Amino acid sequence: SVSFLSDDTEDATVNKIALWLCTFTLSVAVCAVLLLPMSILSNEVLLTFPQSYYMQWLNGSLIRGLWNLVFLFSNLSLVFLMPFAYFFTESEGFAGSKKGVMARVYEAVVLLLLLALLVLGIVWVASALLHDNMARKSLYDLWEYYLPYLYSGISLFGVLLLLLCTPFGLSRMFSVTGSLLVKPRVSLTHTHTLRVVICCCHVSIFCPSAEARTKASPWQRNLGYPLAMLMLLALTVMCVLMVCFNVLELLLDETAMPRGMEDPHLGMASFSMFGSLGAAVQVVLIFYLMVSSVVGFYSSPLFTTLLPRAQDTNLTQIIANCVSLLILSSALPVFSRTLGITRFDLLGDFGRYNWLGNFYIVFMYNMLFAGLTSASLIKTVTWAVQRELIRAFG
């Protein structure tokens, strides 16, 4: 019984440490999501109060430092902390060694070092093949060249993942929002144009419970649902239009390409041609795209098994969710600037990706996003119209 008790205590300690690492990783993911909106809002605040003594602390040096810190901790979490947490929870100590938490630490560290050697070897070979130059050997080059090159590949994967998940998530947002609200009692046979548009935009997952329908006020039933659907439709159409406008800019003006800046020049000019109102719209769209990407990610058949469930999510799934959310959130600044959602160029080490300077990659990315989003939205509307017509005419 003493042995079982010690094993339970050891497992509890291991799980607690792994959860601490997961919490830190999720904190970095939240910071990565807030990074771009807060930078845009900071610029607008400095434009509004250019001579304010209380705003002197808000400057380009501070913002640039925050971007580099988030970049550093994203690297640290993806390359070291999360793999260590997984190996730590799965390890039992080397055969013949004394059991305990430290034995698991030693095994996890050894496995992590072996994995790091394997990954760095792959990166070394890939960089030598792609750039056709001699391999670099110093430790300084490992930190300044290979790790950023590795993270550039991870970020490219995250941006491609956003390209697949976000258009699907934008169409699913109508379903998710509709499932949380009480629908108005309408019939397509005698309804006006506004309600027809609302019905067309809705694809329900499940109907609200009878209790929710009973407690819902007429305002919630007849006003809240249509306004929510119209707002989602307006945000989605606005995203598509901004991406289409960015495609035209890419064809006509080379300055539309995303470029990293050493100095953000905060407080000099607004990042939107519409001033503070346009900047506020950019912030709303960035958050909307992030929420849509998460909805699309967990709605995808490939990742539905990762969806957390109350009291039924093991630690391996928690680690996988943390890694997925960090990849999505750390790719959000690159994603938003590549699509032209904001004119705020990438700061710090986020602007070091080589593929951002390739016109064909950026152009095709914008075209694919606009096409996939439009196709998903049209498909959603078409199915919704068919469902409502069948329901109306029996």
C-alpha positions in Angstrom: 0.0 0.0 0.0 2.9 2.3 0.7 4.3 1.6 -2.8 0.9 2.4 -4.4 0.7 5.6 -2.3 4.2 6.8 -3.4 3.4 6.0 -7.1 0.2 8.1 -6.8 2.1 11.0 -5.2 4.8 10.8 -7.9 2.2 10.8 -10.7 0.4 13.7 -9.1 3.7 15.7 -9.0 4.5 14.9 -12.6 1.0 15.9 -13.7 1.2 19.1 -11.7 4.5 20.1 -13.3 3.2 19.2 -16.8 0.1 21.4 -16.2 2.3 24.3 -15.1 4.1 24.0 -18.4 0.8 23.9 -20.3 -0.5 26.9 -18.4 2.7 28.9 -19.4 2.3 27.8 -23.0 -1.4 28.9 -23.1 -0.3 32.3 -21.5 2.2 32.7 -24.4 -0.6 31.8 -26.9 -2.9 34.5 -25.4 -0.1 37.1 -25.5 0.5 36.2 -29.2 -3.2 36.8 -29.9 -3.2 40.1 -28.1 0.1 41.2 -29.6 -1.1 42.7 -32.9 -4.4 44.3 -31.6 -2.6 45.9 -28.7 0.1 47.3 -31.0 -2.6 48.8 -33.3 -4.5 50.3 -30.4 -1.3 51.7 -28.9 -0.5 53.5 -32.1 -4.0 55.1 -32.1 -3.7 56.1 -28.5 -0.4 57.9 -29.3 -2.0 59.6 -32.3 -4.9 60.8 -30.1 -2.6 62.0 -27.2 0.7 62.9 -28.8 1.8 65.3 -26.1 0.5 63.4 -23.1 3.0 62.9 -20.3 1.2 59.8 -19.1 1.7 58.1 -22.5 5.4 58.5 -22.8 6.0 54.9 -21.6 4.1 53.6 -24.7 6.7 53.8 -27.4 8.2 51.7 -30.2 11.0 50.3 -28.1 8.5 48.8 -25.6 6.3 47.3 -28.4 9.3 45.9 -30.3 10.6 44.3 -27.0 7.2 42.7 -26.4 7.1 41.2 -29.9 10.6 39.7 -29.5 9.7 38.3 -26.1 6.6 36.6 -27.4 8.6 35.3 -30.3 11.3 33.9 -27.9 8.8 32.3 -25.5 6.9 30.8 -28.5 10.1 29.1 -29.6 10.8 28.0 -26.1 7.4 26.5 -25.6 7.1 24.7 -29.0 10.7 23.4 -29.2 11.4 22.6 -25.6 8.7 22.9 -23.0 5.8 21.0 -24.6 8.0 18.1 -25.9 9.5 17.9 -22.4 6.1 17.9 -20.8 5.0 15.0 -23.1 8.2 12.9 -22.5 7.9 13.7 -18.7 4.4 12.4 -18.4 5.2 9.3 -20.5 8.5 8.4 -18.8 9.0 5.9 -16.0 12.8 6.3 -15.5 15.6 4.2 -17.0 15.7 0.5 -16.3 17.7 -0.2 -13.2 17.7 3.4 -11.9 16.0 4.4 -8.7 12.4 5.3 -9.2 11.2 8.9 -8.5 10.5 12.2 -10.1 14.1 12.9 -10.9 14.5 9.6 -12.7 11.6 10.7 -15.0 13.3 14.1 -15.5 16.5 12.4 -16.6 14.7 10.2 -19.1 12.7 13.1 -20.4 15.8 15.3 -20.8 17.6 12.5 -22.7 14.7 12.0 -25.0 14.4 15.7 -25.6 18.1 16.0 -26.5 17.8 13.1 -28.9 14.8 14.7 -30.5 16.6 18.1 -30.7 19.6 16.5 -32.4 17.2 14.8 -34.9 15.3 17.9 -35.7 18.4 20.1 -36.0 20.0 17.5 -38.3 16.9 17.7 -40.6 17.0 21.5 -40.5 20.7 21.5 -41.3 20.2 19.2 -44.3 17.1 21.2 -45.5 19.0 24.5 -45.2 22.0 23.1 -47.1 19.8 21.8 -49.9 17.7 24.9 -50.3 20.4 27.5 -50.0 23.2 25.5 -51.5 25.9 26.8 -49.1 28.3 25.3 -46.6 26.8 24.3 -43.3 27.5 26.6 -40.4 29.1 25.2 -37.3 29.2 27.7 -34.5 26.9 27.8 -31.6 26.1 31.4 -32.4 24.8 30.3 -35.8 22.6 27.7 -34.0 20.8 30.5 -32.1 20.8 33.1 -34.9 20.2 30.9 -37.9 18.9 27.4 -37.3 16.4 28.0 -34.6 14.8 31.0 -36.4 14.8 28.8 -39.6 13.1 26.0 -37.7 10.5 28.4 -36.3 10.0 29.8 -39.8 8.9 26.4 -40.9 6.7 25.9 -37.9 5.1 29.3 -38.6 4.6 28.5 -42.3 2.8 25.3 -41.1 0.7 27.4 -38.8 -0.2 29.9 -41.5 -1.2 27.0 -43.8 -3.3 25.5 -41.0 -5.0 28.9 -40.6 -5.7 28.9 -44.4 -7.5 25.6 -44.1 -9.3 26.2 -40.8 -10.4 29.8 -41.0 -12.6 29.7 -44.1 -14.3 26.6 -42.7 -14.6 28.3 -39.3 -16.1 31.4 -40.8 -19.0 29.4 -42.2 -19.4 27.4 -39.0 -19.6 30.6 -36.9 -23.2 30.9 -38.1 -24.0 27.4 -36.7 -22.2 27.9 -33.4 -23.8 31.3 -32.8 -27.2 30.1 -33.9 -27.0 27.2 -31.5 -26.4 29.6 -28.6 -29.3 31.8 -29.4 -33.1 31.3 -29.5 -34.3 31.5 -33.1 -37.4 33.6 -34.0 -40.5 31.7 -35.0 -40.7 32.6 -38.7 -42.1 30.9 -41.7 -40.6 31.3 -45.2 -44.0 31.4 -46.8 -44.8 34.8 -45.3 -41.7 36.7 -44.2 -40.0 39.8 -45.4 -36.6 40.2 -47.0 -34.6 40.7 -43.8 -35.8 37.4 -42.3 -35.1 35.5 -45.5 -31.5 36.7 -45.4 -31.2 35.6 -41.8 -32.6 32.1 -42.5 -30.2 31.7 -45.4 -27.2 32.4 -43.2 -28.1 29.9 -40.5 -27.1 26.3 -40.3 -28.1 24.9 -37.0 -26.2 22.3 -35.0 -28.9 21.7 -32.4 -32.0 23.6 -31.3 -32.0 25.5 -27.9 -33.8 23.7 -25.2 -37.5 24.2 -24.5 -36.6 25.9 -21.2 -34.4 28.5 -23.1 -37.2 29.1 -25.6 -39.7 29.7 -22.7 -37.4 32.1 -20.8 -36.4 34.1 -23.9 -37.9 37.5 -24.2 -39.4 38.8 -27.4 -36.5 41.1 -27.8 -34.0 38.2 -27.5 -36.1 36.0 -29.8 -36.9 38.6 -32.6 -34.0 41.1 -32.3 -30.9 39.4 -30.8 -30.8 36.5 -33.2 -31.2 38.5 -36.5 -28.6 41.1 -35.3 -26.1 38.4 -34.4 -26.5 36.7 -37.8 -26.2 40.0 -39.7 -23.1 41.0 -37.7 -21.4 37.7 -38.5 -22.4 38.1 -42.2 -21.0 41.6 -42.3 -17.7 40.6 -40.6 -17.3 37.7 -43.0 -18.0 39.8 -46.1 -15.7 42.5 -44.8 -12.9 40.0 -44.5 -13.3 38.8 -48.0 -13.5 42.3 -49.4 -10.3 43.4 -47.6 -8.5 40.3 -48.9 -9.7 41.1 -52.5 -8.5 44.7 -52.1 -5.2 43.4 -50.9 -4.9 41.2 -54.0 -5.3 44.3 -56.2 -2.7 46.2 -54.1 -0.3 43.3 -54.5 -0.6 43.5 -58.3 -0.2 47.3 -58.4 2.0 48.3 -55.6 5.0 46.3 -54.3 4.8 48.1 -50.9 1.8 45.9 -50.1 4.1 43.0 -49.5 4.6 42.2 -45.8 8.0 43.4 -44.6 9.6 43.3 -41.2 10.5 46.6 -39.6 13.1 47.3 -37.0 11.4 50.5 -35.8 7.6 50.5 -35.6 7.4 54.3 -35.7 4.4 54.4 -33.4 2.4 57.6 -33.2 3.4 58.8 -36.7 0.4 57.8 -38.8 -2.6 55.5 -38.5 -2.3 51.9 -39.8 -5.7 52.3 -41.5 -6.7 54.8 -44.2 -10.0 55.3 -42.3 -8.2 56.5 -39.1 -9.2 55.3 -35.6 -12.5 53.8 -36.9 -10.6 51.7 -39.4 -8.1 50.6 -36.8 -10.9 49.5 -34.5 -12.4 47.5 -37.3 -9.0 45.8 -37.9 -8.9 44.8 -34.2 -12.4 43.3 -34.4 -11.6 41.4 -37.6 -8.3 40.0 -36.1 -10.2 38.6 -33.1 -13.0 37.4 -35.3 -10.5 35.5 -37.5 -8.8 34.0 -34.5 -12.1 32.7 -33.0 -13.2 31.4 -36.5 -9.9 29.6 -36.9 -10.3 27.8 -33.5 -13.9 26.9 -34.4 -12.8 25.6 -37.8 -9.9 23.7 -36.2 -12.0 21.8 -33.8 -14.8 21.3 -36.4 -12.4 19.7 -38.8 -12.6 15.9 -39.1 -8.9 15.6 -38.6 -8.9 17.4 -35.2 -12.3 16.7 -33.6 -10.7 14.1 -31.3 -8.6 16.9 -29.7 -11.7 18.8 -28.6 -11.5 19.0 -24.8 -14.3 17.5 -22.8 -15.2 18.2 -19.2 -13.8 15.6 -16.8 -12.8 13.5 -19.8 -9.5 14.9 -21.2 -6.2 13.2 -20.5 -2.9 15.0 -20.1 -1.7 14.0 -23.5 -4.7 15.7 -25.1 -4.2 18.8 -23.0 -0.6 19.1 -24.3 -1.7 18.5 -27.9 -4.3 21.3 -27.5 -1.8 23.7 -26.0 0.6 23.0 -28.9 -2.2 23.5 -31.5 -3.4 26.7 -30.0 0.1 28.1 -29.7 0.8 27.3 -33.4 -2.5 29.0 -34.5 -2.0 32.1 -32.3 1.7 32.6 -33.1 0.9 32.5 -36.8 -1.9 35.1 -36.4 0.3 38.2 -36.8 1.8 36.8 -40.0 -1.7 35.6 -41.2 -3.3 39.0 -40.6 -0.5 41.0 -42.3 -0.3 38.6 -45.3 -4.0 39.0 -46.0 -3.9 42.7 -45.7 -6.3 42.8 -42.7 -3.9 45.4 -41.2 -1.0 47.5 -42.6 1.0 47.1 -39.4 4.1 45.4 -40.6 5.6 42.5 -38.6 8.0 43.5 -35.9 11.1 41.9 -34.4 11.9 38.3 -35.3 8.4 37.7 -36.7 9.6 39.5 -39.8 12.5 37.3 -40.5 10.6 34.6 -42.5 12.1 34.2 -46.0 8.9 33.2 -47.7 7.2 36.5 -46.8 9.2 38.2 -49.5 8.0 35.8 -52.2 5.3 37.6 -54.3 3.9 34.3 -55.7 3.4 32.7 -52.3 1.7 35.8 -50.8 -0.5 36.3 -53.9 -1.6 32.7 -54.1 -2.2 32.6 -50.3 -4.6 35.6 -50.6 -6.4 34.1 -53.6 -6.8 30.7 -51.9 -8.2 32.4 -48.8 -10.7 34.5 -50.7 -11.8 31.5 -52.8 -12.1 29.1 -49.9 -14.0 31.6 -47.8 -16.4 32.5 -50.6 -17.0 28.8 -51.5 -17.7 27.9 -47.8 -20.1 30.8 -47.4 -22.0 30.0 -50.6 -22.2 26.4 -49.7 -23.6 27.3 -46.3 -26.2 29.6 -47.7 -27.2 27.1 -50.4 -27.7 24.3 -47.9 -29.6 26.6 -45.5 -32.0 27.8 -48.3 -32.7 24.2 -49.3 -33.4 23.2 -45.7 -35.7 26.1 -45.0 -37.6 25.5 -48.3 -38.1 21.9 -47.5 -39.2 22.8 -44.0 -41.6 25.5 -45.3 -43.3 23.4 -48.0 -43.1 20.0 -46.4 
